[in-house]
Amino acid sequence: MPLYTYRREDGTTFELRQSFNDDALTVDPATGQKVVRVVQGAGIIFKGSGFYVNDSKGANKATTSSVSKDKDAKEPSKDAPKSDAPKAEAAPAAATPAPSSNTAAD
């Protein structure tokens, strides 16, 4: 059975063990003051791997090994011949936009 925390009108709190089926208290049985249930965070701490959204997608070793293969493919091979030819550069985009033929009418 869970332990619920209630706050009295004067600001003090008390705890009461209740069943899930029991209704929340509205009056403190000891003092007769009105009470409200205090919502608290669960006492759970997630440590280690496996608690992230992307960890639960069913990643397997084939996926992770293909990532490492991609990294290896991007690195130049020591046996590959080196090219001294200059690399082609992309043409720069137009700096100024074309004037618009549409004008706003007053």
N, C-alpha and C positions, 0 to 999 in steps of 0.2 A: 504494500500500500504506500502511495506517495506521501511525502511530507510537504504540506502547503504552508506558506507564510502569509499571514494576514497583517494588515496595518490598521490600527485603531484611529479614531478621530484625533486623538492627541499626538499622533505621530509614532507612538511606540508600536513595536511589532511582536507577534508571537507565532509559534509554529504549531500545527495541528496535523496529525496523521489521519487521513481520510481515504475512503475507498473511491475509486473512479466513479462509481454510481451515485455517491453522496452529492447532494447539492452544496454549492458554496455557501459559507456562512454569511449572514448579513449583520448579525449582532454577536459581539463577544460574549460567550456564556459566562465568563467570570465577572466582567464589569458592566455589561449591558450597553456598551458603546457600539456605534455602527462601525463596521469593518469592511474593508475591500481586500480581495486577494491580490497579492503581489506576484507578478509574473517574473520568474527568474530564468536565466539561461541554464541549460542542461550542463551537468558536470562531466562533459566528455572532452577528452583531449585526443586529437588525431596526431599520431607521430609516425614517422617513417613514410615509405613510398606507398602508393596505391590509393591515395585519398584525393586525387585530383580528377577532374572531368576527363582529361585526355588519357589518364591511366586506366579508365574503365572501358575503353573502346575496344578492348581485345587486341591490343598490339602484340604481335608475336615476334619471334626472333628473326623471321624472314624480313620483316619490315625494317627492323633496326639494322640488320646486316646490309640491306640494300642502301640504307643511308650512308653507311661507312664506305660502301663501294662507290657511291656517287662522289664522296669526298676524295677518294683515291683517284677517280677518273679526272677530276679537275686539276690535280697536281701534275706538273709536267714530269714525264718519265726521264730518267737519267740517260736511257739508251736512245731516246728520240733525237733526231738531228735538229739542231738549232737553226732557225731561219734568220738571216740578216736583213731580209726585205722589210721595208717600213710598213707599218700597219695602216690600212685605209681608215680615214676619219670620216665620220658622218657629217653631211652638210648641215650647217646651222639653220634652224627654223627662222622664218621671217620675223623680224623684230617688231614691225609695226603692222597692226591689223589693217585690212582693206577698208576704205571709207564706206559707210553704209549709205545706200541710196534712199532709204526710207527716212522721212523726217516727220516729226510729230506736228500735227496741225492744231492750232490754237482754237 
